Amino acid sequence: MQNVAVDKSANENNLGVLRRFTKRVQESGVLRRVRGIRYKDRNKSRYVVKKKTLKSLKKREVLAEQIKLGKATEITRK
């Protein structure tokens, strides 16, 4: 990650410094990178994945049992 620094010269007003700063920030790509990773999910642990898999297998087993008994109808997926 790069730090962006802008020094104010003697004849420059605050708006000019702010404009130069925002331009340098945009050129450095810091905001684009931060916005890109903003909503990224982290990887799930093996334990969590295993638990979710076991839960779905159990659910599938229960549904198959209910279909055999005639309490539920088959679900068709598109």
ABEGO torsion letter per residue (X at the ends): XBBBBBBBBAABBAAAAAAAAAAAAAAAGAAAAAAAAAABBBBBBAAAAAAAAAAAAAAAAAAAAAAAAGABBBBBBX
